[in-house]
Amino acid sequence: MKLLLCFVLITLFIQAENIKSLYIRELTVSQKKENSKNWDLLGKPDIQMKFFVKIKGAWQQISKSKVFKNTHTLKDKMFKLSVKEKQQLRIDVSDHDAVDGNDFIGSYEVTIFQYQEDQVSFGSVQKFNFVISDPEAKNYLASKEMESWEKRLQKKEQELRSLENRLNFENSQVAKTNRLIKQLKEDLAYWKKEFEKKEIEKNELQQRYYILEERLKQQKQYVPKTKPQELPAFVQFDLEKVTKALDEVEEALQKKYKYYLKSARISMDSAQYYFDNVQKAHRGKFNEKQPKFMSIVNRLHRLNQQLKKEESLPKENTKDHRK
């Protein structure tokens, strides 16, 4: 009885030593077969894995997985395999089809060690990321999940800090805006009061002005202020031509150079021509008693009389005496 118990314990111990855990992080199958056809009617394969070990030069199946239907990818899958270290393990991946037979996807061979992890591709398997460990890969998976959660937690903490900083910044901006609005309201109230004061002062001044105006009217001393009427721009433009011609007449009469009488007469005729055009074109459009216009009329008359007087003198008296 004791011998039987010892044999059972030894057998269990040996089997426990030979148990390995295969943790598949990710297995990805190509979208189509090598012949560019779909794996199934729905386009996705029904993935099944079979596990073989080499015993005395021959492959023997030790286990197989369930069928994972309609998927191209497997993630976070755990399998217990009865294998020894330094023993050859073969993993066959196929598209399970009970009617037409399985379609081969790929096969991968690996030598078992105490711990190993790798990422490979084979056949139509684009990515095979796995871990083989001893003892079971649960601890490894738990540690990896813990690392993943820690990274996610750190990322969330960073996002939270970023949001907190952004919120603080926005709160500071809101506070600045509120202070500015408060200051603007105070300024508006101040200037509103000032405006009301100025309106009162304006009304008082207007009343005083009306009172004084009435008094002046009653005393017949009220003289309305009228702005002196100016010549229109188009009249001033034409009168400038008259003025320029009269300047030339006056210059000729003063300097008395050779043939100055002819030059003066030509300029006088031009001045008279421009002046007549002003009267014809703009008659009734301006006040002819305007001081500037009257001064040009008087100058034209004066220079015309002076030129006629010079022309009436004997020619010997009109010679140029300049050396």
LUMVEXLUM-715896 format. One record per residue (C-alpha): chain; residue number from 1; residue in three letters; y, z, x. Coordinates in Angstrom, 2 decimals, always signed. Layout:
# LUMVEXLUM-715896
["A" NUM "ALA" [Y Z X]]
...
//
This chain:
# LUMVEXLUM-715896
["A" 1 "MET" [+0.00 +0.00 +0.00]]
["A" 2 "LYS" [+2.37 +0.88 +2.80]]
["A" 3 "LEU" [+1.50 -2.32 +4.62]]
["A" 4 "LEU" [+2.28 -4.36 +1.49]]
["A" 5 "LEU" [+5.64 -2.63 +1.07]]
["A" 6 "CYS" [+6.54 -3.27 +4.71]]
["A" 7 "PHE" [+5.60 -6.95 +4.35]]
["A" 8 "VAL" [+7.82 -7.34 +1.28]]
["A" 9 "LEU" [+10.79 -5.67 +3.01]]
["A" 10 "ILE" [+10.37 -7.83 +6.11]]
["A" 11 "THR" [+10.17 -10.96 +3.95]]
["A" 12 "LEU" [+13.34 -10.01 +2.05]]
["A" 13 "PHE" [+15.14 -9.26 +5.32]]
["A" 14 "ILE" [+14.16 -12.61 +6.80]]
["A" 15 "GLN" [+15.22 -14.43 +3.64]]
["A" 16 "ALA" [+18.53 -12.56 +3.64]]
["A" 17 "GLU" [+19.14 -13.62 +7.24]]
["A" 18 "ASN" [+18.39 -17.24 +6.31]]
["A" 19 "ILE" [+20.84 -17.33 +3.38]]
["A" 20 "LYS" [+24.07 -19.27 +4.11]]
["A" 21 "SER" [+27.04 -19.89 +1.84]]
["A" 22 "LEU" [+28.51 -23.37 +1.57]]
["A" 23 "TYR" [+32.08 -23.20 +0.28]]
["A" 24 "ILE" [+33.53 -26.59 -0.63]]
["A" 25 "ARG" [+37.30 -26.47 -0.58]]
["A" 26 "GLU" [+37.63 -30.06 -1.72]]
["A" 27 "LEU" [+35.42 -33.09 -2.22]]
["A" 28 "THR" [+37.16 -36.33 -3.21]]
["A" 29 "VAL" [+35.34 -39.53 -4.18]]
["A" 30 "SER" [+37.02 -42.95 -4.05]]
["A" 31 "GLN" [+38.32 -44.41 -7.31]]
["A" 32 "LYS" [+35.84 -47.30 -7.28]]
["A" 33 "LYS" [+32.55 -48.25 -5.68]]
["A" 34 "GLU" [+32.39 -50.25 -2.47]]
["A" 35 "ASN" [+31.90 -53.38 -4.60]]
["A" 36 "SER" [+35.17 -52.55 -6.45]]
["A" 37 "LYS" [+33.36 -51.72 -9.68]]
["A" 38 "ASN" [+33.83 -48.59 -11.75]]
["A" 39 "TRP" [+31.44 -45.72 -11.25]]
["A" 40 "ASP" [+30.76 -45.38 -14.95]]
["A" 41 "LEU" [+31.88 -46.65 -18.31]]
["A" 42 "LEU" [+34.74 -44.17 -18.26]]
["A" 43 "GLY" [+35.59 -45.08 -14.68]]
["A" 44 "LYS" [+34.85 -41.64 -13.18]]
["A" 45 "PRO" [+31.56 -40.60 -11.57]]
["A" 46 "ASP" [+29.28 -37.74 -12.62]]
["A" 47 "ILE" [+29.00 -36.02 -9.23]]
["A" 48 "GLN" [+25.80 -34.29 -8.16]]
["A" 49 "MET" [+24.88 -32.96 -4.71]]
["A" 50 "LYS" [+21.41 -32.47 -3.25]]
["A" 51 "PHE" [+20.75 -30.38 -0.14]]
["A" 52 "PHE" [+17.97 -31.11 +2.39]]
["A" 53 "VAL" [+16.81 -29.39 +5.59]]
["A" 54 "LYS" [+14.78 -30.96 +8.38]]
["A" 55 "ILE" [+11.44 -29.22 +8.84]]
["A" 56 "LYS" [+9.07 -30.59 +11.49]]
["A" 57 "GLY" [+10.95 -33.88 +11.58]]
["A" 58 "ALA" [+10.92 -34.45 +7.82]]
["A" 59 "TRP" [+13.65 -33.84 +5.25]]
["A" 60 "GLN" [+12.80 -31.44 +2.46]]
["A" 61 "GLN" [+15.01 -30.76 -0.56]]
["A" 62 "ILE" [+15.93 -27.09 -0.87]]
["A" 63 "SER" [+18.52 -27.15 -3.64]]
["A" 64 "LYS" [+20.76 -29.28 -5.83]]
["A" 65 "SER" [+23.98 -28.72 -7.72]]
["A" 66 "LYS" [+24.68 -29.15 -11.36]]
["A" 67 "VAL" [+26.26 -32.41 -12.57]]
["A" 68 "PHE" [+30.07 -32.41 -12.53]]
["A" 69 "LYS" [+30.94 -34.99 -15.17]]
["A" 70 "ASN" [+33.81 -37.48 -15.21]]
["A" 71 "THR" [+35.67 -36.41 -12.08]]
["A" 72 "HIS" [+36.66 -37.77 -8.70]]
["A" 73 "THR" [+37.41 -34.37 -7.16]]
["A" 74 "LEU" [+35.65 -31.03 -6.77]]
["A" 75 "LYS" [+37.51 -27.94 -5.60]]
["A" 76 "ASP" [+36.53 -24.37 -4.74]]
["A" 77 "LYS" [+32.78 -24.69 -5.26]]
["A" 78 "MET" [+30.26 -22.20 -3.77]]
["A" 79 "PHE" [+26.57 -22.85 -3.04]]
["A" 80 "LYS" [+23.92 -20.57 -1.53]]
["A" 81 "LEU" [+21.52 -22.37 +0.79]]
["A" 82 "SER" [+18.34 -21.06 +2.42]]
["A" 83 "VAL" [+18.78 -22.42 +5.94]]
["A" 84 "LYS" [+18.49 -21.10 +9.48]]
["A" 85 "GLU" [+20.95 -21.39 +12.31]]
["A" 86 "LYS" [+20.61 -24.54 +14.44]]
["A" 87 "GLN" [+18.75 -26.18 +11.57]]
["A" 88 "GLN" [+19.77 -29.64 +10.33]]
["A" 89 "LEU" [+21.33 -29.76 +6.84]]
["A" 90 "ARG" [+21.82 -32.99 +4.89]]
["A" 91 "ILE" [+24.07 -33.28 +1.85]]
["A" 92 "ASP" [+23.51 -36.27 -0.44]]
["A" 93 "VAL" [+26.25 -37.04 -2.98]]
["A" 94 "SER" [+25.46 -39.35 -5.90]]
["A" 95 "ASP" [+26.76 -40.50 -9.27]]
["A" 96 "HIS" [+24.23 -39.10 -11.73]]
["A" 97 "ASP" [+23.05 -41.56 -14.37]]
["A" 98 "ALA" [+19.96 -40.63 -16.38]]
["A" 99 "VAL" [+19.68 -44.10 -17.94]]
["A" 100 "ASP" [+20.34 -46.65 -15.20]]
["A" 101 "GLY" [+19.57 -44.41 -12.25]]
["A" 102 "ASN" [+21.81 -42.61 -9.79]]
["A" 103 "ASP" [+24.41 -44.48 -7.71]]
["A" 104 "PHE" [+24.56 -43.41 -4.08]]
["A" 105 "ILE" [+28.00 -42.13 -3.02]]
["A" 106 "GLY" [+27.38 -40.83 +0.50]]
["A" 107 "SER" [+25.33 -38.63 +2.81]]
["A" 108 "TYR" [+26.40 -36.17 +5.50]]
["A" 109 "GLU" [+24.36 -34.30 +8.13]]
["A" 110 "VAL" [+25.43 -31.13 +9.92]]
["A" 111 "THR" [+23.83 -28.56 +12.24]]
["A" 112 "ILE" [+24.03 -25.00 +10.92]]
["A" 113 "PHE" [+25.80 -22.32 +12.97]]
["A" 114 "GLN" [+26.90 -18.77 +12.16]]
["A" 115 "TYR" [+30.33 -19.98 +11.02]]
["A" 116 "GLN" [+31.81 -23.42 +10.84]]
["A" 117 "GLU" [+34.48 -25.30 +8.91]]
["A" 118 "ASP" [+35.43 -28.95 +9.01]]
["A" 119 "GLN" [+36.90 -31.89 +7.11]]
["A" 120 "VAL" [+35.10 -35.23 +7.22]]
["A" 121 "SER" [+34.65 -38.44 +5.25]]
["A" 122 "PHE" [+31.47 -40.42 +4.70]]
["A" 123 "GLY" [+30.32 -43.24 +2.45]]
["A" 124 "SER" [+32.56 -43.31 -0.62]]
["A" 125 "VAL" [+33.58 -39.68 -0.04]]
["A" 126 "GLN" [+37.16 -39.87 +1.15]]
["A" 127 "LYS" [+37.55 -36.16 +1.85]]
["A" 128 "PHE" [+34.96 -33.41 +2.35]]
["A" 129 "ASN" [+36.53 -30.07 +3.35]]
["A" 130 "PHE" [+33.94 -27.31 +3.66]]
["A" 131 "VAL" [+33.09 -23.92 +5.16]]
["A" 132 "ILE" [+29.61 -22.63 +6.05]]
["A" 133 "SER" [+29.57 -18.92 +6.77]]
["A" 134 "ASP" [+27.35 -15.91 +7.21]]
["A" 135 "PRO" [+27.51 -13.55 +5.36]]
["A" 136 "GLU" [+28.45 -15.11 +2.03]]
["A" 137 "ALA" [+31.67 -17.06 +1.83]]
["A" 138 "LYS" [+33.00 -14.87 -0.93]]
["A" 139 "ASN" [+34.90 -12.76 +1.57]]
["A" 140 "TYR" [+36.29 -15.88 +3.18]]
["A" 141 "LEU" [+37.30 -17.30 -0.20]]
["A" 142 "ALA" [+38.89 -14.03 -1.18]]
["A" 143 "SER" [+40.86 -13.90 +2.07]]
["A" 144 "LYS" [+41.98 -17.50 +1.63]]
["A" 145 "GLU" [+43.00 -16.81 -1.94]]
["A" 146 "MET" [+44.87 -13.74 -0.74]]
["A" 147 "GLU" [+46.67 -15.83 +1.89]]
["A" 148 "SER" [+47.49 -18.42 -0.74]]
["A" 149 "TRP" [+48.84 -15.78 -3.10]]
["A" 150 "GLU" [+50.85 -14.21 -0.27]]
["A" 151 "LYS" [+52.39 -17.58 +0.57]]
["A" 152 "ARG" [+53.18 -18.21 -3.07]]
["A" 153 "LEU" [+54.65 -14.72 -3.34]]
["A" 154 "GLN" [+56.81 -15.29 -0.26]]
["A" 155 "LYS" [+57.96 -18.60 -1.68]]
["A" 156 "LYS" [+58.83 -16.97 -5.00]]
["A" 157 "GLU" [+60.69 -14.20 -3.15]]
["A" 158 "GLN" [+62.69 -16.82 -1.25]]
["A" 159 "GLU" [+63.48 -18.62 -4.50]]
["A" 160 "LEU" [+64.47 -15.31 -6.06]]
["A" 161 "ARG" [+66.77 -14.49 -3.13]]
["A" 162 "SER" [+68.26 -17.96 -3.33]]
["A" 163 "LEU" [+68.88 -17.55 -7.05]]
["A" 164 "GLU" [+70.33 -14.10 -6.45]]
["A" 165 "ASN" [+72.71 -15.45 -3.80]]
["A" 166 "ARG" [+73.68 -18.29 -6.08]]
["A" 167 "LEU" [+74.25 -15.87 -8.94]]
["A" 168 "ASN" [+76.40 -13.64 -6.74]]
["A" 169 "PHE" [+78.41 -16.66 -5.63]]
["A" 170 "GLU" [+78.88 -17.83 -9.22]]
["A" 171 "ASN" [+79.86 -14.31 -10.27]]
["A" 172 "SER" [+82.44 -14.21 -7.48]]
["A" 173 "GLN" [+83.77 -17.59 -8.61]]
["A" 174 "VAL" [+83.93 -16.35 -12.19]]
["A" 175 "ALA" [+85.79 -13.24 -11.03]]
["A" 176 "LYS" [+88.27 -15.39 -9.10]]
["A" 177 "THR" [+88.72 -17.64 -12.12]]
["A" 178 "ASN" [+89.29 -14.65 -14.38]]
["A" 179 "ARG" [+91.90 -13.25 -11.99]]
["A" 180 "LEU" [+93.61 -16.62 -11.85]]
["A" 181 "ILE" [+93.59 -16.91 -15.64]]
["A" 182 "LYS" [+95.04 -13.41 -15.92]]
["A" 183 "GLN" [+97.79 -14.27 -13.43]]
["A" 184 "LEU" [+98.56 -17.51 -15.27]]
["A" 185 "LYS" [+98.79 -15.66 -18.57]]
["A" 186 "GLU" [+101.20 -13.15 -17.03]]
["A" 187 "ASP" [+103.29 -15.97 -15.55]]
["A" 188 "LEU" [+103.28 -17.77 -18.88]]
["A" 189 "ALA" [+104.46 -14.66 -20.70]]
["A" 190 "TYR" [+107.21 -14.13 -18.10]]
["A" 191 "TRP" [+108.50 -17.70 -18.29]]
["A" 192 "LYS" [+108.29 -17.62 -22.06]]
["A" 193 "LYS" [+110.63 -14.63 -22.09]]
["A" 194 "GLU" [+112.94 -16.35 -19.61]]
["A" 195 "PHE" [+112.97 -19.47 -21.76]]
["A" 196 "GLU" [+113.88 -17.43 -24.82]]
["A" 197 "LYS" [+116.73 -15.81 -22.88]]
["A" 198 "LYS" [+118.02 -19.20 -21.76]]
["A" 199 "GLU" [+117.79 -20.51 -25.31]]
["A" 200 "ILE" [+119.90 -17.59 -26.51]]
["A" 201 "GLU" [+122.45 -18.23 -23.74]]
["A" 202 "LYS" [+122.48 -21.93 -24.59]]
["A" 203 "ASN" [+123.13 -21.21 -28.27]]
["A" 204 "GLU" [+125.93 -18.82 -27.38]]
["A" 205 "LEU" [+127.57 -21.39 -25.10]]
["A" 206 "GLN" [+127.28 -24.07 -27.77]]
["A" 207 "GLN" [+128.93 -21.80 -30.31]]
["A" 208 "ARG" [+131.75 -21.02 -27.90]]
["A" 209 "TYR" [+132.15 -24.73 -27.16]]
["A" 210 "TYR" [+132.36 -25.60 -30.86]]
["A" 211 "ILE" [+134.94 -22.84 -31.40]]
["A" 212 "LEU" [+137.10 -24.09 -28.53]]
["A" 213 "GLU" [+136.74 -27.67 -29.72]]
["A" 214 "GLU" [+137.91 -26.72 -33.20]]
["A" 215 "ARG" [+140.88 -24.86 -31.77]]
["A" 216 "LEU" [+141.89 -27.87 -29.68]]
["A" 217 "LYS" [+141.62 -30.15 -32.70]]
["A" 218 "GLN" [+143.78 -27.81 -34.72]]
["A" 219 "GLN" [+146.40 -27.73 -31.97]]
["A" 220 "LYS" [+146.20 -31.54 -31.64]]
["A" 221 "GLN" [+145.46 -31.13 -27.98]]
["A" 222 "TYR" [+141.94 -32.36 -28.20]]
["A" 223 "VAL" [+141.47 -35.43 -26.07]]
["A" 224 "PRO" [+137.95 -36.85 -26.16]]
["A" 225 "LYS" [+136.57 -37.59 -22.78]]
["A" 226 "THR" [+135.61 -41.22 -22.52]]
["A" 227 "LYS" [+133.81 -42.67 -19.63]]
["A" 228 "PRO" [+135.75 -45.54 -18.04]]
["A" 229 "GLN" [+134.24 -48.80 -19.08]]
["A" 230 "GLU" [+132.75 -50.75 -16.22]]
["A" 231 "LEU" [+132.32 -54.47 -15.97]]
["A" 232 "PRO" [+128.86 -55.81 -16.81]]
["A" 233 "ALA" [+126.65 -56.64 -13.85]]
["A" 234 "PHE" [+126.62 -60.39 -14.54]]
["A" 235 "VAL" [+130.47 -60.43 -14.65]]
["A" 236 "GLN" [+130.71 -58.47 -11.41]]
["A" 237 "PHE" [+128.32 -60.94 -9.75]]
["A" 238 "ASP" [+130.55 -63.93 -10.66]]
["A" 239 "LEU" [+133.76 -62.06 -9.76]]
["A" 240 "GLU" [+132.36 -61.37 -6.29]]
["A" 241 "LYS" [+132.38 -65.14 -5.71]]
["A" 242 "VAL" [+136.07 -65.21 -6.73]]
["A" 243 "THR" [+136.84 -62.30 -4.39]]
["A" 244 "LYS" [+135.06 -63.97 -1.47]]
["A" 245 "ALA" [+136.99 -67.21 -1.97]]
["A" 246 "LEU" [+140.31 -65.29 -2.19]]
["A" 247 "ASP" [+139.42 -63.49 +1.06]]
["A" 248 "GLU" [+139.06 -66.88 +2.75]]
["A" 249 "VAL" [+142.48 -67.99 +1.35]]
["A" 250 "GLU" [+144.14 -64.81 +2.58]]
["A" 251 "GLU" [+142.55 -65.14 +6.03]]
["A" 252 "ALA" [+143.75 -68.77 +6.36]]
["A" 253 "LEU" [+147.32 -67.86 +5.33]]
["A" 254 "GLN" [+147.42 -65.00 +7.80]]
["A" 255 "LYS" [+145.96 -66.73 +10.87]]
["A" 256 "LYS" [+147.52 -70.18 +10.23]]
["A" 257 "TYR" [+145.06 -72.06 +12.38]]
["A" 258 "LYS" [+144.92 -75.85 +12.49]]
["A" 259 "TYR" [+144.50 -77.41 +9.05]]
["A" 260 "TYR" [+144.69 -73.94 +7.52]]
["A" 261 "LEU" [+146.47 -75.29 +4.43]]
["A" 262 "LYS" [+143.59 -77.63 +3.61]]
["A" 263 "SER" [+141.08 -74.84 +4.14]]
["A" 264 "ALA" [+143.15 -72.44 +2.04]]
["A" 265 "ARG" [+143.52 -75.01 -0.75]]
["A" 266 "ILE" [+139.75 -75.64 -0.84]]
["A" 267 "SER" [+139.04 -71.89 -1.04]]
["A" 268 "MET" [+141.75 -71.44 -3.72]]
["A" 269 "ASP" [+140.28 -74.25 -5.81]]
["A" 270 "SER" [+136.84 -72.62 -5.48]]
["A" 271 "ALA" [+138.25 -69.25 -6.54]]
["A" 272 "GLN" [+139.98 -70.82 -9.54]]
["A" 273 "TYR" [+136.77 -72.65 -10.46]]
["A" 274 "TYR" [+134.69 -69.47 -10.34]]
["A" 275 "PHE" [+137.34 -67.56 -12.29]]
["A" 276 "ASP" [+137.47 -70.21 -15.02]]
["A" 277 "ASN" [+133.67 -70.08 -15.28]]
["A" 278 "VAL" [+133.80 -66.32 -15.77]]
["A" 279 "GLN" [+136.27 -66.68 -18.62]]
["A" 280 "LYS" [+134.31 -69.47 -20.27]]
["A" 281 "ALA" [+130.83 -68.00 -19.89]]
["A" 282 "HIS" [+131.60 -64.34 -20.57]]
["A" 283 "ARG" [+134.60 -64.41 -22.90]]
["A" 284 "GLY" [+134.42 -61.57 -25.40]]
["A" 285 "LYS" [+131.55 -59.87 -23.57]]
["A" 286 "PHE" [+133.76 -57.46 -21.59]]
["A" 287 "ASN" [+137.18 -55.87 -21.63]]
["A" 288 "GLU" [+139.57 -58.18 -19.80]]
["A" 289 "LYS" [+142.01 -55.29 -19.38]]
["A" 290 "GLN" [+139.55 -53.48 -17.17]]
["A" 291 "PRO" [+141.38 -52.47 -13.93]]
["A" 292 "LYS" [+139.05 -54.28 -11.56]]
["A" 293 "PHE" [+139.30 -57.52 -13.51]]
["A" 294 "MET" [+143.11 -57.25 -13.75]]
["A" 295 "SER" [+143.40 -56.67 -9.99]]
["A" 296 "ILE" [+141.48 -59.91 -9.32]]
["A" 297 "VAL" [+143.71 -61.80 -11.80]]
["A" 298 "ASN" [+146.86 -60.50 -10.09]]
["A" 299 "ARG" [+145.52 -61.31 -6.64]]
["A" 300 "LEU" [+144.56 -64.83 -7.70]]
["A" 301 "HIS" [+148.05 -65.42 -9.09]]
["A" 302 "ARG" [+149.77 -63.95 -6.03]]
["A" 303 "LEU" [+147.79 -65.94 -3.46]]
["A" 304 "ASN" [+148.17 -69.12 -5.49]]
["A" 305 "GLN" [+151.97 -68.72 -5.49]]
["A" 306 "GLN" [+151.95 -67.95 -1.76]]
["A" 307 "LEU" [+149.84 -71.04 -1.01]]
["A" 308 "LYS" [+152.12 -73.29 -3.07]]
["A" 309 "LYS" [+155.10 -71.92 -1.17]]
["A" 310 "GLU" [+153.41 -72.69 +2.17]]
["A" 311 "GLU" [+152.54 -76.18 +1.00]]
["A" 312 "SER" [+156.17 -76.86 -0.02]]
["A" 313 "LEU" [+157.47 -76.16 +3.50]]
["A" 314 "PRO" [+158.08 -79.06 +5.91]]
["A" 315 "LYS" [+155.04 -80.03 +7.92]]
["A" 316 "GLU" [+156.65 -79.11 +11.23]]
["A" 317 "ASN" [+157.00 -75.53 +10.04]]
["A" 318 "THR" [+153.33 -75.36 +9.13]]
["A" 319 "LYS" [+151.96 -76.24 +12.56]]
["A" 320 "ASP" [+149.69 -73.89 +14.39]]
["A" 321 "HIS" [+151.78 -71.94 +16.94]]
["A" 322 "ARG" [+148.78 -70.27 +18.58]]
["A" 323 "LYS" [+148.31 -70.92 +22.26]]
//
